[in-house]
């Protein structure tokens, strides 16, 4: 094959200097976390939601920091660099998903919940089965998302230090896991939120600088970037149109639709994003949060198009594929090309802070679900003190961190945007149908909720396990040598999302009514008006 790459190797600078910049970022963010702990009590409300003390714009920045993960910064730009228009689907899907969340779930969730998604579901349903199902779903989604972030961290530092060995990358993943545990144990939600706010500003600011330097390097605007990308890409003008990755046959087109469904509907079911709606004092601020988030995220994803095509134009697809971080290294190689090695080290440190902030948010969400929903509501019948819940939550963070390290090591080399899309698909299948039915369907009952959550979750996970995402191809989790894939699509959402909705209806029709008189009406009034929510939050 003819080589179109601009260069086969990119100087990543002095590894010691790169490490020093990384350490500086870690020290600064850790300082922020430690200072935040001085205002954090041992109350569950402080540990889980920061005492609901953040304003709309602050929470909007924090949601952006949570939402703009390593998948967005590293994975999406890499996908655009290699596949052009088809890679841009991730940007469009992630952005539209926020509009769906704003319209359907942001305000009603804030009005009816307290700490977790299960608070909403159990408002008018039976506590134990619903909370257990919601907690299992939350843990599953959080782990899938954590795997993606860990894999991104391994590739990121591997590129910066110029290491290709799996053992060295595994060590990096382990360090990220340990740092995540420390961040959460020390700072809770309040400390994590401040880190996410700082990281969002740095990430968008860094992306703006990369885009401007890219325009300067090509000596023109976006049209010139596209022209050079076409000239330097092995597929030529095909990189500007749909079908380069998903247009090969009818099966890949179906996979394209399935991926789009996961991206658009997944955000409204992501536990760590939903939990952010409880960190503001009112539903109005929750709505403002999402509005701010949409503006910030829209700007960022416009920049990913420039950075993705800029990487194709100035770095080349072969250099990206052959770099230690693979497809996830595109934007870092571009930053080295247009700004030099020190600039690349700074951008890499921002990406590293991105990963730390996101995994910390995920860990808090998962630990809150275990402590609040399983330990307190199921095992202790709601009698556990808040101090006990926080202690269980901290133990859970350690366990989740260790598990994420092991699974993240197994995912090294995977496209992290693709891995996150799997988490989105599970969230859309298991959580979204139950949330919407609970908020908007009066007849919905506990049986329907259990059927919907477990049915959507199991359908998603089983189809993923037996798909090409796990085995049977060179890009599979287990490689091409092991093949037990019988489901042909890499994303299960086209089957699993409808299954979650259908099972919710089936379970409701065959199950007995819960007979919680007036609860459905009370929930509807509260979700739409906010009446009674302040009393619930202060409870």
Secondary structure as GFF3:
##gff-version 3
##sequence-region A 1 539
A	DSSP	alpha_helix	15	37	.	.	.	ID=ss1
A	DSSP	alpha_helix	44	49	.	.	.	ID=ss2
A	DSSP	three_ten_helix	50	52	.	.	.	ID=ss3
A	DSSP	alpha_helix	56	67	.	.	.	ID=ss4
A	DSSP	alpha_helix	70	70	.	.	.	ID=ss5
A	DSSP	pi_helix	71	76	.	.	.	ID=ss6
A	DSSP	alpha_helix	77	83	.	.	.	ID=ss7
A	DSSP	alpha_helix	85	104	.	.	.	ID=ss8
A	DSSP	alpha_helix	106	112	.	.	.	ID=ss9
A	DSSP	alpha_helix	117	121	.	.	.	ID=ss10
A	DSSP	alpha_helix	127	161	.	.	.	ID=ss11
A	DSSP	alpha_helix	166	218	.	.	.	ID=ss12
A	DSSP	alpha_helix	222	232	.	.	.	ID=ss13
A	DSSP	three_ten_helix	236	240	.	.	.	ID=ss14
A	DSSP	alpha_helix	250	266	.	.	.	ID=ss15
A	DSSP	three_ten_helix	267	269	.	.	.	ID=ss16
A	DSSP	alpha_helix	271	274	.	.	.	ID=ss17
A	DSSP	three_ten_helix	275	279	.	.	.	ID=ss18
A	DSSP	alpha_helix	283	314	.	.	.	ID=ss19
A	DSSP	alpha_helix	317	322	.	.	.	ID=ss20
A	DSSP	three_ten_helix	326	329	.	.	.	ID=ss21
A	DSSP	alpha_helix	330	339	.	.	.	ID=ss22
A	DSSP	alpha_helix	341	368	.	.	.	ID=ss23
A	DSSP	pi_helix	369	379	.	.	.	ID=ss24
A	DSSP	alpha_helix	386	410	.	.	.	ID=ss25
A	DSSP	alpha_helix	416	427	.	.	.	ID=ss26
A	DSSP	pi_helix	428	432	.	.	.	ID=ss27
A	DSSP	alpha_helix	433	440	.	.	.	ID=ss28
A	DSSP	alpha_helix	446	465	.	.	.	ID=ss29
A	DSSP	alpha_helix	493	510	.	.	.	ID=ss30
A	DSSP	alpha_helix	519	529	.	.	.	ID=ss31
A	DSSP	alpha_helix	533	538	.	.	.	ID=ss32
###
